[in-house]
Structure formats: structure tokens, C-alpha cells
Amino acid sequence: MVDNTKLIKENLLDFKDPGDFYVAHVIQRAKDKRAAGTLNPGDTRDESQRLIKTWYIDSKDYFEKKLPIMKEVADANHARLYFMPQVRNKLTVNRVLAKAIIDAIDETGLRYDHLIRTAVCGCHASRQKQWIIDVDNDIVFDNSHEKAKEYAEAVIADILIWRKTIKDLDQNYKPLLYETRNGWGIVTYPFDQRIFVSNPDFIKKDGMMLVYCNF
């Protein structure tokens, strides 16, 4: 089992401006269904991930209140709970949503839930951008959890060395290391990617971190 809810509550929820909020998804992935033996053979629709439910978190109290149901929905669907650590703001998203509605004003087949979710999640503007770095225990690290962790810690050390060269940056800041089902992840403020030339594909500039999965 993976449970990073405490890390999120203590390190990532930061409601500084009116209208700040975060996004959480429960997502069912084909690879997890396959592992559980619930994948329908030959059904191509079953080979992709499926969004089960989305929450828009606008306070720590709301996160605490909804966390049990988030986990319950994930468990019931053999799915994973993800969190987008990039804080969004309703004032900015409202403008994106208004434009999306105008653009779709003549569409009779419009799905409002899809429109809203696309506008919210597709709005990448944030007062504090956060990048995700995935470090899996794959063939690169001989499927070793410890080797993957050592690599992740070395990446964090390189980021901190780079930050010390920029006088305007907060020197007390440290990227957040968290565990995933198959390795490790890092949540970090943006940095100069030239220090991370080994595998830039690891970096997801508006990615999600794994919060919880119970399998």
C-alpha cells in the first residue's frame, strides 16, 4: 500500500490567495486491472486509463473531510488516488472556463462535466509551479527500490546545489521525496533542466503525484 496523504497535508496544501484550490483524481489504470485479473480481453476500451472521480480542494478542512471517501472510491474501483500539486486559482480558471463556454456555445452535444474538468485541469497557470519527477524501479535501476531512491536523492541534491547559485531563490527550500507503487517521486519547484540531462523524460511539468493505492 502507498499512502502519501500526510506528506500532502504537511507540505503541499498552501491556500494563500482567495480562490486557491488543488485538484485530485481517482484514476483506474489498465495495467492495474490487468494485474487484478479484471481486464476484459479484446475490449480496446478497457486498455486505457479511466477517470473515476475528481475533487476540487479549496481548504485543508475539505481535504480532511473528503479523504476517507477518496480512498473508498479508489479501493472500490481498484484504482489510484492522484493529486496535482500545482495550486490553481478560481479567478484565473473562471476566465478559461468562460472562454471554453463561448467557444462551445453552438454545440448541442456539450458535456458540462467534461468542459469544466478540461478547463480546470488544462489551465496550467499557477502562482507556484511544481514539477513532478518519476523515478521507477525499472531496468535502469535493476528493479531495485533502494537504487531508485538513491538516484532520486542524488537528483534532489543536484537541484539544491543549483538553487544555491541563484541568490534570489529560497535557500531553505527542499524538494519533496515521496514513495510510489513502483519507485519514488519528487515534487519540486522548477529548476534548470541542464542539471538533469540523464533522462529529461522523467520530468512532468504539470504532472500528478500518487497519493494513495491499496494494492
Contacts in CASP RR format, 6 or more apart in sequence:
PFRMAT RR
TARGET T0000
AUTHOR 0000-0000-0000
METHOD contacts of the structure
MODEL  1
MVDNTKLIKENLLDFKDPGDFYVAHVIQRAKDKRAAGTLNPGDTRDESQR
LIKTWYIDSKDYFEKKLPIMKEVADANHARLYFMPQVRNKLTVNRVLAKA
IIDAIDETGLRYDHLIRTAVCGCHASRQKQWIIDVDNDIVFDNSHEKAKE
YAEAVIADILIWRKTIKDLDQNYKPLLYETRNGWGIVTYPFDQRIFVSNP
DFIKKDGMMLVYCNF
1 212 0 8 1.000
1 213 0 8 1.000
1 214 0 8 1.000
1 215 0 8 1.000
2 179 0 8 1.000
2 180 0 8 1.000
2 181 0 8 1.000
2 210 0 8 1.000
2 212 0 8 1.000
2 213 0 8 1.000
3 211 0 8 1.000
3 212 0 8 1.000
4 83 0 8 1.000
4 178 0 8 1.000
4 179 0 8 1.000
4 209 0 8 1.000
4 210 0 8 1.000
4 211 0 8 1.000
4 212 0 8 1.000
5 67 0 8 1.000
5 211 0 8 1.000
5 212 0 8 1.000
7 176 0 8 1.000
7 178 0 8 1.000
8 63 0 8 1.000
8 83 0 8 1.000
8 85 0 8 1.000
8 209 0 8 1.000
8 211 0 8 1.000
9 60 0 8 1.000
9 63 0 8 1.000
9 64 0 8 1.000
11 176 0 8 1.000
11 187 0 8 1.000
12 22 0 8 1.000
12 83 0 8 1.000
12 85 0 8 1.000
12 130 0 8 1.000
12 176 0 8 1.000
12 187 0 8 1.000
13 22 0 8 1.000
13 57 0 8 1.000
13 60 0 8 1.000
13 63 0 8 1.000
14 20 0 8 1.000
14 87 0 8 1.000
14 128 0 8 1.000
15 21 0 8 1.000
15 58 0 8 1.000
15 59 0 8 1.000
15 60 0 8 1.000
15 87 0 8 1.000
16 87 0 8 1.000
16 127 0 8 1.000
17 89 0 8 1.000
17 127 0 8 1.000
19 58 0 8 1.000
19 89 0 8 1.000
19 90 0 8 1.000
19 91 0 8 1.000
20 58 0 8 1.000
20 87 0 8 1.000
20 88 0 8 1.000
20 89 0 8 1.000
20 90 0 8 1.000
21 56 0 8 1.000
21 57 0 8 1.000
21 58 0 8 1.000
21 87 0 8 1.000
21 88 0 8 1.000
21 89 0 8 1.000
21 90 0 8 1.000
22 56 0 8 1.000
22 57 0 8 1.000
22 63 0 8 1.000
22 83 0 8 1.000
22 84 0 8 1.000
22 85 0 8 1.000
22 86 0 8 1.000
22 87 0 8 1.000
22 88 0 8 1.000
23 54 0 8 1.000
23 55 0 8 1.000
23 56 0 8 1.000
23 57 0 8 1.000
23 83 0 8 1.000
23 84 0 8 1.000
23 88 0 8 1.000
23 120 0 8 1.000
23 121 0 8 1.000
24 54 0 8 1.000
24 55 0 8 1.000
24 57 0 8 1.000
24 70 0 8 1.000
24 81 0 8 1.000
24 82 0 8 1.000
24 83 0 8 1.000
24 84 0 8 1.000
24 211 0 8 1.000
25 51 0 8 1.000
25 52 0 8 1.000
25 53 0 8 1.000
25 54 0 8 1.000
25 55 0 8 1.000
25 81 0 8 1.000
25 82 0 8 1.000
25 84 0 8 1.000
25 208 0 8 1.000
26 51 0 8 1.000
26 52 0 8 1.000
26 53 0 8 1.000
26 54 0 8 1.000
26 70 0 8 1.000
26 73 0 8 1.000
26 74 0 8 1.000
26 77 0 8 1.000
26 79 0 8 1.000
26 80 0 8 1.000
26 81 0 8 1.000
26 82 0 8 1.000
27 49 0 8 1.000
27 50 0 8 1.000
27 51 0 8 1.000
27 52 0 8 1.000
27 79 0 8 1.000
27 80 0 8 1.000
27 82 0 8 1.000
28 49 0 8 1.000
28 50 0 8 1.000
28 52 0 8 1.000
28 77 0 8 1.000
28 78 0 8 1.000
28 79 0 8 1.000
28 80 0 8 1.000
29 49 0 8 1.000
29 79 0 8 1.000
29 80 0 8 1.000
30 39 0 8 1.000
30 46 0 8 1.000
30 47 0 8 1.000
30 48 0 8 1.000
30 49 0 8 1.000
32 78 0 8 1.000
32 79 0 8 1.000
32 80 0 8 1.000
32 213 0 8 1.000
32 215 0 8 1.000
33 39 0 8 1.000
33 46 0 8 1.000
33 78 0 8 1.000
35 215 0 8 1.000
36 78 0 8 1.000
36 215 0 8 1.000
38 78 0 8 1.000
39 46 0 8 1.000
39 47 0 8 1.000
40 46 0 8 1.000
51 117 0 8 1.000
52 73 0 8 1.000
52 74 0 8 1.000
52 77 0 8 1.000
52 79 0 8 1.000
53 70 0 8 1.000
53 73 0 8 1.000
54 117 0 8 1.000
55 66 0 8 1.000
55 70 0 8 1.000
56 120 0 8 1.000
57 63 0 8 1.000
57 66 0 8 1.000
58 90 0 8 1.000
70 81 0 8 1.000
70 211 0 8 1.000
70 212 0 8 1.000
71 81 0 8 1.000
71 212 0 8 1.000
71 214 0 8 1.000
73 79 0 8 1.000
73 81 0 8 1.000
74 80 0 8 1.000
74 81 0 8 1.000
74 212 0 8 1.000
74 213 0 8 1.000
74 214 0 8 1.000
75 214 0 8 1.000
78 215 0 8 1.000
79 213 0 8 1.000
80 181 0 8 1.000
80 210 0 8 1.000
80 211 0 8 1.000
80 212 0 8 1.000
80 213 0 8 1.000
81 210 0 8 1.000
81 211 0 8 1.000
81 212 0 8 1.000
81 213 0 8 1.000
82 208 0 8 1.000
82 209 0 8 1.000
82 210 0 8 1.000
82 211 0 8 1.000
83 208 0 8 1.000
83 209 0 8 1.000
83 211 0 8 1.000
84 121 0 8 1.000
84 206 0 8 1.000
84 207 0 8 1.000
84 208 0 8 1.000
84 209 0 8 1.000
85 130 0 8 1.000
85 132 0 8 1.000
85 187 0 8 1.000
85 209 0 8 1.000
86 124 0 8 1.000
86 126 0 8 1.000
86 128 0 8 1.000
86 129 0 8 1.000
86 130 0 8 1.000
86 206 0 8 1.000
86 207 0 8 1.000
87 126 0 8 1.000
87 127 0 8 1.000
87 128 0 8 1.000
88 120 0 8 1.000
88 123 0 8 1.000
88 125 0 8 1.000
88 126 0 8 1.000
89 125 0 8 1.000
89 126 0 8 1.000
89 127 0 8 1.000
92 123 0 8 1.000
92 125 0 8 1.000
93 119 0 8 1.000
93 120 0 8 1.000
93 123 0 8 1.000
96 119 0 8 1.000
96 120 0 8 1.000
96 122 0 8 1.000
96 123 0 8 1.000
97 115 0 8 1.000
97 116 0 8 1.000
97 119 0 8 1.000
97 120 0 8 1.000
100 115 0 8 1.000
100 118 0 8 1.000
100 119 0 8 1.000
101 115 0 8 1.000
104 110 0 8 1.000
104 115 0 8 1.000
122 206 0 8 1.000
124 206 0 8 1.000
128 189 0 8 1.000
129 189 0 8 1.000
129 190 0 8 1.000
129 205 0 8 1.000
129 206 0 8 1.000
130 187 0 8 1.000
130 188 0 8 1.000
130 189 0 8 1.000
131 187 0 8 1.000
131 188 0 8 1.000
131 189 0 8 1.000
131 190 0 8 1.000
131 191 0 8 1.000
131 203 0 8 1.000
131 204 0 8 1.000
131 205 0 8 1.000
131 207 0 8 1.000
132 185 0 8 1.000
132 186 0 8 1.000
132 187 0 8 1.000
132 203 0 8 1.000
132 204 0 8 1.000
132 207 0 8 1.000
132 208 0 8 1.000
132 209 0 8 1.000
133 152 0 8 1.000
133 155 0 8 1.000
133 185 0 8 1.000
133 186 0 8 1.000
133 188 0 8 1.000
133 196 0 8 1.000
133 202 0 8 1.000
133 203 0 8 1.000
133 204 0 8 1.000
134 180 0 8 1.000
134 185 0 8 1.000
134 202 0 8 1.000
134 204 0 8 1.000
135 141 0 8 1.000
135 148 0 8 1.000
135 149 0 8 1.000
135 151 0 8 1.000
135 152 0 8 1.000
135 155 0 8 1.000
135 183 0 8 1.000
135 184 0 8 1.000
135 185 0 8 1.000
135 186 0 8 1.000
135 202 0 8 1.000
136 148 0 8 1.000
136 180 0 8 1.000
136 182 0 8 1.000
136 183 0 8 1.000
137 143 0 8 1.000
137 144 0 8 1.000
137 145 0 8 1.000
137 147 0 8 1.000
137 148 0 8 1.000
137 182 0 8 1.000
137 183 0 8 1.000
138 182 0 8 1.000
140 199 0 8 1.000
141 147 0 8 1.000
141 148 0 8 1.000
141 151 0 8 1.000
145 183 0 8 1.000
148 183 0 8 1.000
148 184 0 8 1.000
149 177 0 8 1.000
149 183 0 8 1.000
149 184 0 8 1.000
152 177 0 8 1.000
152 184 0 8 1.000
152 185 0 8 1.000
152 186 0 8 1.000
153 177 0 8 1.000
155 186 0 8 1.000
155 196 0 8 1.000
156 174 0 8 1.000
156 175 0 8 1.000
156 177 0 8 1.000
156 186 0 8 1.000
156 188 0 8 1.000
158 195 0 8 1.000
158 196 0 8 1.000
159 175 0 8 1.000
159 188 0 8 1.000
159 191 0 8 1.000
159 195 0 8 1.000
160 174 0 8 1.000
160 175 0 8 1.000
161 195 0 8 1.000
162 191 0 8 1.000
162 192 0 8 1.000
162 195 0 8 1.000
163 169 0 8 1.000
163 170 0 8 1.000
163 171 0 8 1.000
163 173 0 8 1.000
163 191 0 8 1.000
164 171 0 8 1.000
173 189 0 8 1.000
175 186 0 8 1.000
175 187 0 8 1.000
175 188 0 8 1.000
175 189 0 8 1.000
176 186 0 8 1.000
176 187 0 8 1.000
176 188 0 8 1.000
177 184 0 8 1.000
177 185 0 8 1.000
177 186 0 8 1.000
178 184 0 8 1.000
178 185 0 8 1.000
178 186 0 8 1.000
178 187 0 8 1.000
178 209 0 8 1.000
178 210 0 8 1.000
179 185 0 8 1.000
180 210 0 8 1.000
181 210 0 8 1.000
181 213 0 8 1.000
185 209 0 8 1.000
187 209 0 8 1.000
190 205 0 8 1.000
193 200 0 8 1.000
193 203 0 8 1.000
196 202 0 8 1.000
196 203 0 8 1.000
END
